Amino acid sequence: MDKGFIYTLEDEKIVEYMKLSTEDKLNWLEEINEFTDLVLNDKEKEIRAKLRECEI
C-alpha cells in the first residue's frame, strides 16, 4: 500500500466495541470528532483529509 494508513486492534478491543449499544458507539464517535476538531490545527486537518482520501 503506497498511500493512506493501516492500523490493527486486538480482538478483545473489537469484541468490547461490538458490545456497545448503537447510541454509545455514536456518542463515542461524536466525542472523538469534537476532540480532534478542537486540538488539530488547520494544517493537521488538511493532512488528515488527504490521508482519508488516500492522496498521501
PDB file of N, CA, C and O in Angstrom:
ATOM      1  N   MET A   1       0.851  -1.184   0.000  1.00  0.00           N
ATOM      2  CA  MET A   1       0.000   0.000   0.000  1.00  0.00           C
ATOM      3  C   MET A   1       0.886   1.233   0.000  1.00  0.00           C
ATOM      4  O   MET A   1       1.686   1.425   0.916  1.00  0.00           O
ATOM      5  N   ASP A   2       0.752   2.058  -1.007  1.00  0.00           N
ATOM      6  CA  ASP A   2       1.592   3.237  -1.135  1.00  0.00           C
ATOM      7  C   ASP A   2       0.984   4.480  -0.499  1.00  0.00           C
ATOM      8  O   ASP A   2       1.699   5.438  -0.203  1.00  0.00           O
ATOM      9  N   LYS A   3      -0.326   4.473  -0.288  1.00  0.00           N
ATOM     10  CA  LYS A   3      -0.995   5.654   0.243  1.00  0.00           C
ATOM     11  C   LYS A   3      -1.916   5.258   1.387  1.00  0.00           C
ATOM     12  O   LYS A   3      -2.258   4.087   1.551  1.00  0.00           O
ATOM     13  N   GLY A   4      -2.313   6.256   2.177  1.00  0.00           N
ATOM     14  CA  GLY A   4      -3.216   6.000   3.285  1.00  0.00           C
ATOM     15  C   GLY A   4      -2.478   5.482   4.498  1.00  0.00           C
ATOM     16  O   GLY A   4      -1.288   5.748   4.670  1.00  0.00           O
ATOM     17  N   PHE A   5      -3.173   4.748   5.332  1.00  0.00           N
ATOM     18  CA  PHE A   5      -2.570   4.196   6.536  1.00  0.00           C
ATOM     19  C   PHE A   5      -3.290   2.924   6.942  1.00  0.00           C
ATOM     20  O   PHE A   5      -4.421   2.676   6.522  1.00  0.00           O
ATOM     21  N   ILE A   6      -2.625   2.117   7.763  1.00  0.00           N
ATOM     22  CA  ILE A   6      -3.171   0.855   8.256  1.00  0.00           C
ATOM     23  C   ILE A   6      -2.922   0.799   9.758  1.00  0.00           C
ATOM     24  O   ILE A   6      -1.874   1.240  10.230  1.00  0.00           O
ATOM     25  N   TYR A   7      -3.867   0.266  10.504  1.00  0.00           N
ATOM     26  CA  TYR A   7      -3.643   0.008  11.913  1.00  0.00           C
ATOM     27  C   TYR A   7      -4.379  -1.272  12.295  1.00  0.00           C
ATOM     28  O   TYR A   7      -5.282  -1.718  11.588  1.00  0.00           O
ATOM     29  N   THR A   8      -3.984  -1.846  13.408  1.00  0.00           N
ATOM     30  CA  THR A   8      -4.606  -3.079  13.868  1.00  0.00           C
ATOM     31  C   THR A   8      -5.092  -2.905  15.299  1.00  0.00           C
ATOM     32  O   THR A   8      -4.598  -2.059  16.045  1.00  0.00           O
ATOM     33  N   LEU A   9      -6.063  -3.719  15.660  1.00  0.00           N
ATOM     34  CA  LEU A   9      -6.603  -3.745  17.015  1.00  0.00           C
ATOM     35  C   LEU A   9      -6.595  -5.178  17.526  1.00  0.00           C
ATOM     36  O   LEU A   9      -6.714  -6.127  16.751  1.00  0.00           O
ATOM     37  N   GLU A  10      -6.454  -5.323  18.829  1.00  0.00           N
ATOM     38  CA  GLU A  10      -6.560  -6.649  19.419  1.00  0.00           C
ATOM     39  C   GLU A  10      -8.000  -7.121  19.337  1.00  0.00           C
ATOM     40  O   GLU A  10      -8.930  -6.315  19.385  1.00  0.00           O
ATOM     41  N   ASP A  11      -8.180  -8.416  19.215  1.00  0.00           N
ATOM     42  CA  ASP A  11      -9.522  -8.995  19.130  1.00  0.00           C
ATOM     43  C   ASP A  11     -10.395  -8.581  20.312  1.00  0.00           C
ATOM     44  O   ASP A  11     -11.593  -8.347  20.153  1.00  0.00           O
ATOM     45  N   GLU A  12      -9.792  -8.492  21.496  1.00  0.00           N
ATOM     46  CA  GLU A  12     -10.556  -8.132  22.692  1.00  0.00           C
ATOM     47  C   GLU A  12     -11.164  -6.747  22.568  1.00  0.00           C
ATOM     48  O   GLU A  12     -12.297  -6.526  22.995  1.00  0.00           O
ATOM     49  N   LYS A  13     -10.422  -5.811  21.987  1.00  0.00           N
ATOM     50  CA  LYS A  13     -10.927  -4.448  21.808  1.00  0.00           C
ATOM     51  C   LYS A  13     -12.097  -4.426  20.825  1.00  0.00           C
ATOM     52  O   LYS A  13     -13.064  -3.688  21.013  1.00  0.00           O
ATOM     53  N   ILE A  14     -11.999  -5.237  19.781  1.00  0.00           N
ATOM     54  CA  ILE A  14     -13.077  -5.302  18.795  1.00  0.00           C
ATOM     55  C   ILE A  14     -14.335  -5.885  19.428  1.00  0.00           C
ATOM     56  O   ILE A  14     -15.432  -5.368  19.215  1.00  0.00           O
ATOM     57  N   VAL A  15     -14.188  -6.946  20.199  1.00  0.00           N
ATOM     58  CA  VAL A  15     -15.333  -7.570  20.875  1.00  0.00           C
ATOM     59  C   VAL A  15     -15.948  -6.597  21.870  1.00  0.00           C
ATOM     60  O   VAL A  15     -17.171  -6.501  21.971  1.00  0.00           O
ATOM     61  N   GLU A  16     -15.111  -5.880  22.603  1.00  0.00           N
ATOM     62  CA  GLU A  16     -15.583  -4.884  23.566  1.00  0.00           C
ATOM     63  C   GLU A  16     -16.412  -3.810  22.866  1.00  0.00           C
ATOM     64  O   GLU A  16     -17.474  -3.422  23.352  1.00  0.00           O
ATOM     65  N   TYR A  17     -15.925  -3.336  21.731  1.00  0.00           N
ATOM     66  CA  TYR A  17     -16.641  -2.314  20.962  1.00  0.00           C
ATOM     67  C   TYR A  17     -17.967  -2.859  20.437  1.00  0.00           C
ATOM     68  O   TYR A  17     -18.976  -2.153  20.446  1.00  0.00           O
ATOM     69  N   MET A  18     -17.970  -4.102  19.984  1.00  0.00           N
ATOM     70  CA  MET A  18     -19.187  -4.712  19.443  1.00  0.00           C
ATOM     71  C   MET A  18     -20.297  -4.803  20.491  1.00  0.00           C
ATOM     72  O   MET A  18     -21.480  -4.809  20.152  1.00  0.00           O
ATOM     73  N   LYS A  19     -19.911  -4.873  21.749  1.00  0.00           N
ATOM     74  CA  LYS A  19     -20.893  -4.990  22.831  1.00  0.00           C
ATOM     75  C   LYS A  19     -21.578  -3.655  23.157  1.00  0.00           C
ATOM     76  O   LYS A  19     -22.611  -3.636  23.826  1.00  0.00           O
ATOM     77  N   LEU A  20     -21.009  -2.549  22.689  1.00  0.00           N
ATOM     78  CA  LEU A  20     -21.611  -1.245  22.951  1.00  0.00           C
ATOM     79  C   LEU A  20     -22.926  -1.097  22.183  1.00  0.00           C
ATOM     80  O   LEU A  20     -23.095  -1.662  21.103  1.00  0.00           O
ATOM     81  N   SER A  21     -23.831  -0.343  22.746  1.00  0.00           N
ATOM     82  CA  SER A  21     -25.082  -0.062  22.043  1.00  0.00           C
ATOM     83  C   SER A  21     -24.792   0.898  20.881  1.00  0.00           C
ATOM     84  O   SER A  21     -23.752   1.555  20.850  1.00  0.00           O
ATOM     85  N   THR A  22     -25.708   0.963  19.953  1.00  0.00           N
ATOM     86  CA  THR A  22     -25.559   1.881  18.828  1.00  0.00           C
ATOM     87  C   THR A  22     -25.429   3.314  19.331  1.00  0.00           C
ATOM     88  O   THR A  22     -24.612   4.083  18.825  1.00  0.00           O
ATOM     89  N   GLU A  23     -26.227   3.666  20.316  1.00  0.00           N
ATOM     90  CA  GLU A  23     -26.166   5.020  20.872  1.00  0.00           C
ATOM     91  C   GLU A  23     -24.792   5.305  21.477  1.00  0.00           C
ATOM     92  O   GLU A  23     -24.240   6.387  21.277  1.00  0.00           O
ATOM     93  N   ASP A  24     -24.239   4.340  22.214  1.00  0.00           N
ATOM     94  CA  ASP A  24     -22.910   4.523  22.803  1.00  0.00           C
ATOM     95  C   ASP A  24     -21.834   4.675  21.726  1.00  0.00           C
ATOM     96  O   ASP A  24     -20.919   5.487  21.866  1.00  0.00           O
ATOM     97  N   LYS A  25     -21.949   3.896  20.660  1.00  0.00           N
ATOM     98  CA  LYS A  25     -20.979   3.996  19.565  1.00  0.00           C
ATOM     99  C   LYS A  25     -21.055   5.373  18.911  1.00  0.00           C
ATOM    100  O   LYS A  25     -20.024   5.983  18.626  1.00  0.00           O
ATOM    101  N   LEU A  26     -22.254   5.857  18.676  1.00  0.00           N
ATOM    102  CA  LEU A  26     -22.421   7.172  18.056  1.00  0.00           C
ATOM    103  C   LEU A  26     -21.937   8.290  18.979  1.00  0.00           C
ATOM    104  O   LEU A  26     -21.324   9.253  18.519  1.00  0.00           O
ATOM    105  N   ASN A  27     -22.210   8.164  20.279  1.00  0.00           N
ATOM    106  CA  ASN A  27     -21.718   9.154  21.240  1.00  0.00           C
ATOM    107  C   ASN A  27     -20.196   9.183  21.264  1.00  0.00           C
ATOM    108  O   ASN A  27     -19.587  10.252  21.294  1.00  0.00           O
ATOM    109  N   TRP A  28     -19.587   8.002  21.252  1.00  0.00           N
ATOM    110  CA  TRP A  28     -18.130   7.909  21.242  1.00  0.00           C
ATOM    111  C   TRP A  28     -17.580   8.585  19.991  1.00  0.00           C
ATOM    112  O   TRP A  28     -16.625   9.358  20.071  1.00  0.00           O
ATOM    113  N   LEU A  29     -18.174   8.300  18.842  1.00  0.00           N
ATOM    114  CA  LEU A  29     -17.725   8.887  17.587  1.00  0.00           C
ATOM    115  C   LEU A  29     -17.852  10.410  17.602  1.00  0.00           C
ATOM    116  O   LEU A  29     -16.956  11.122  17.150  1.00  0.00           O
ATOM    117  N   GLU A  30     -18.966  10.893  18.121  1.00  0.00           N
ATOM    118  CA  GLU A  30     -19.175  12.337  18.202  1.00  0.00           C
ATOM    119  C   GLU A  30     -18.131  12.994  19.110  1.00  0.00           C
ATOM    120  O   GLU A  30     -17.598  14.055  18.783  1.00  0.00           O
ATOM    121  N   GLU A  31     -17.844  12.364  20.241  1.00  0.00           N
ATOM    122  CA  GLU A  31     -16.846  12.907  21.163  1.00  0.00           C
ATOM    123  C   GLU A  31     -15.459  12.950  20.523  1.00  0.00           C
ATOM    124  O   GLU A  31     -14.731  13.932  20.675  1.00  0.00           O
ATOM    125  N   ILE A  32     -15.097  11.891  19.810  1.00  0.00           N
ATOM    126  CA  ILE A  32     -13.788  11.853  19.146  1.00  0.00           C
ATOM    127  C   ILE A  32     -13.701  12.933  18.073  1.00  0.00           C
ATOM    128  O   ILE A  32     -12.677  13.606  17.952  1.00  0.00           O
ATOM    129  N   ASN A  33     -14.761  13.102  17.299  1.00  0.00           N
ATOM    130  CA  ASN A  33     -14.765  14.135  16.259  1.00  0.00           C
ATOM    131  C   ASN A  33     -14.668  15.537  16.849  1.00  0.00           C
ATOM    132  O   ASN A  33     -13.942  16.381  16.324  1.00  0.00           O
ATOM    133  N   GLU A  34     -15.388  15.789  17.928  1.00  0.00           N
ATOM    134  CA  GLU A  34     -15.313  17.098  18.584  1.00  0.00           C
ATOM    135  C   GLU A  34     -13.909  17.353  19.136  1.00  0.00           C
ATOM    136  O   GLU A  34     -13.367  18.450  19.003  1.00  0.00           O
ATOM    137  N   PHE A  35     -13.335  16.327  19.752  1.00  0.00           N
ATOM    138  CA  PHE A  35     -11.997  16.460  20.325  1.00  0.00           C
ATOM    139  C   PHE A  35     -10.967  16.765  19.249  1.00  0.00           C
ATOM    140  O   PHE A  35     -10.181  17.704  19.385  1.00  0.00           O
ATOM    141  N   THR A  36     -10.968  15.977  18.180  1.00  0.00           N
ATOM    142  CA  THR A  36      -9.966  16.197  17.138  1.00  0.00           C
ATOM    143  C   THR A  36     -10.155  17.538  16.455  1.00  0.00           C
ATOM    144  O   THR A  36      -9.181  18.175  16.053  1.00  0.00           O
ATOM    145  N   ASP A  37     -11.394  17.969  16.322  1.00  0.00           N
ATOM    146  CA  ASP A  37     -11.637  19.283  15.718  1.00  0.00           C
ATOM    147  C   ASP A  37     -11.069  20.407  16.591  1.00  0.00           C
ATOM    148  O   ASP A  37     -10.615  21.429  16.077  1.00  0.00           O
ATOM    149  N   LEU A  38     -11.098  20.213  17.897  1.00  0.00           N
ATOM    150  CA  LEU A  38     -10.569  21.221  18.821  1.00  0.00           C
ATOM    151  C   LEU A  38      -9.045  21.246  18.860  1.00  0.00           C
ATOM    152  O   LEU A  38      -8.446  22.316  18.961  1.00  0.00           O
ATOM    153  N   VAL A  39      -8.414  20.080  18.781  1.00  0.00           N
ATOM    154  CA  VAL A  39      -6.970  20.025  19.021  1.00  0.00           C
ATOM    155  C   VAL A  39      -6.115  20.114  17.763  1.00  0.00           C
ATOM    156  O   VAL A  39      -4.941  20.473  17.849  1.00  0.00           O
ATOM    157  N   LEU A  40      -6.675  19.795  16.595  1.00  0.00           N
ATOM    158  CA  LEU A  40      -5.873  19.858  15.376  1.00  0.00           C
ATOM    159  C   LEU A  40      -5.878  21.272  14.803  1.00  0.00           C
ATOM    160  O   LEU A  40      -6.904  21.953  14.792  1.00  0.00           O
ATOM    161  N   ASN A  41      -4.708  21.695  14.328  1.00  0.00           N
ATOM    162  CA  ASN A  41      -4.662  22.983  13.648  1.00  0.00           C
ATOM    163  C   ASN A  41      -5.071  22.790  12.183  1.00  0.00           C
ATOM    164  O   ASN A  41      -5.296  21.660  11.749  1.00  0.00           O
ATOM    165  N   ASP A  42      -5.166  23.865  11.434  1.00  0.00           N
ATOM    166  CA  ASP A  42      -5.634  23.782  10.054  1.00  0.00           C
ATOM    167  C   ASP A  42      -4.752  22.889   9.189  1.00  0.00           C
ATOM    168  O   ASP A  42      -5.262  22.127   8.368  1.00  0.00           O
ATOM    169  N   LYS A  43      -3.450  22.974   9.364  1.00  0.00           N
ATOM    170  CA  LYS A  43      -2.520  22.153   8.584  1.00  0.00           C
ATOM    171  C   LYS A  43      -2.739  20.665   8.899  1.00  0.00           C
ATOM    172  O   LYS A  43      -2.754  19.834   7.991  1.00  0.00           O
ATOM    173  N   GLU A  44      -2.906  20.336  10.171  1.00  0.00           N
ATOM    174  CA  GLU A  44      -3.131  18.944  10.565  1.00  0.00           C
ATOM    175  C   GLU A  44      -4.463  18.422  10.022  1.00  0.00           C
ATOM    176  O   GLU A  44      -4.565  17.262   9.622  1.00  0.00           O
ATOM    177  N   LYS A  45      -5.470  19.277  10.011  1.00  0.00           N
ATOM    178  CA  LYS A  45      -6.768  18.884   9.448  1.00  0.00           C
ATOM    179  C   LYS A  45      -6.648  18.625   7.953  1.00  0.00           C
ATOM    180  O   LYS A  45      -7.285  17.717   7.420  1.00  0.00           O
ATOM    181  N   GLU A  46      -5.824  19.430   7.277  1.00  0.00           N
ATOM    182  CA  GLU A  46      -5.600  19.242   5.850  1.00  0.00           C
ATOM    183  C   GLU A  46      -4.905  17.900   5.590  1.00  0.00           C
ATOM    184  O   GLU A  46      -5.266  17.177   4.662  1.00  0.00           O
ATOM    185  N   ILE A  47      -3.919  17.580   6.408  1.00  0.00           N
ATOM    186  CA  ILE A  47      -3.209  16.307   6.271  1.00  0.00           C
ATOM    187  C   ILE A  47      -4.162  15.142   6.535  1.00  0.00           C
ATOM    188  O   ILE A  47      -4.146  14.150   5.805  1.00  0.00           O
ATOM    189  N   ARG A  48      -4.986  15.257   7.568  1.00  0.00           N
ATOM    190  CA  ARG A  48      -5.959  14.204   7.887  1.00  0.00           C
ATOM    191  C   ARG A  48      -6.909  13.982   6.714  1.00  0.00           C
ATOM    192  O   ARG A  48      -7.220  12.841   6.372  1.00  0.00           O
ATOM    193  N   ALA A  49      -7.364  15.056   6.107  1.00  0.00           N
ATOM    194  CA  ALA A  49      -8.276  14.939   4.961  1.00  0.00           C
ATOM    195  C   ALA A  49      -7.590  14.241   3.794  1.00  0.00           C
ATOM    196  O   ALA A  49      -8.203  13.416   3.117  1.00  0.00           O
ATOM    197  N   LYS A  50      -6.316  14.568   3.552  1.00  0.00           N
ATOM    198  CA  LYS A  50      -5.579  13.923   2.468  1.00  0.00           C
ATOM    199  C   LYS A  50      -5.367  12.439   2.746  1.00  0.00           C
ATOM    200  O   LYS A  50      -5.441  11.617   1.832  1.00  0.00           O
ATOM    201  N   LEU A  51      -5.105  12.094   4.006  1.00  0.00           N
ATOM    202  CA  LEU A  51      -4.965  10.677   4.366  1.00  0.00           C
ATOM    203  C   LEU A  51      -6.280   9.926   4.109  1.00  0.00           C
ATOM    204  O   LEU A  51      -6.271   8.816   3.577  1.00  0.00           O
ATOM    205  N   ARG A  52      -7.382  10.525   4.481  1.00  0.00           N
ATOM    206  CA  ARG A  52      -8.685   9.887   4.294  1.00  0.00           C
ATOM    207  C   ARG A  52      -9.010   9.685   2.823  1.00  0.00           C
ATOM    208  O   ARG A  52      -9.685   8.722   2.459  1.00  0.00           O
ATOM    209  N   GLU A  53      -8.533  10.585   1.983  1.00  0.00           N
ATOM    210  CA  GLU A  53      -8.777  10.489   0.542  1.00  0.00           C
ATOM    211  C   GLU A  53      -7.679   9.701  -0.175  1.00  0.00           C
ATOM    212  O   GLU A  53      -7.676   9.599  -1.402  1.00  0.00           O
ATOM    213  N   CYS A  54      -6.739   9.141   0.612  1.00  0.00           N
ATOM    214  CA  CYS A  54      -5.602   8.387   0.055  1.00  0.00           C
ATOM    215  C   CYS A  54      -4.805   9.223  -0.946  1.00  0.00           C
ATOM    216  O   CYS A  54      -4.317   8.706  -1.951  1.00  0.00           O
ATOM    217  N   GLU A  55      -4.680  10.504  -0.664  1.00  0.00           N
ATOM    218  CA  GLU A  55      -3.877  11.390  -1.516  1.00  0.00           C
ATOM    219  C   GLU A  55      -2.416  11.398  -1.083  1.00  0.00           C
ATOM    220  O   GLU A  55      -1.538  11.814  -1.839  1.00  0.00           O
ATOM    221  N   ILE A  56      -2.167  10.942   0.121  1.00  0.00           N
ATOM    222  CA  ILE A  56      -0.780  10.831   0.603  1.00  0.00           C
ATOM    223  C   ILE A  56      -0.596   9.489   1.265  1.00  0.00           C
ATOM    224  O   ILE A  56       0.496   9.182   1.744  1.00  0.00           O
TER     225      ILE A  56
END
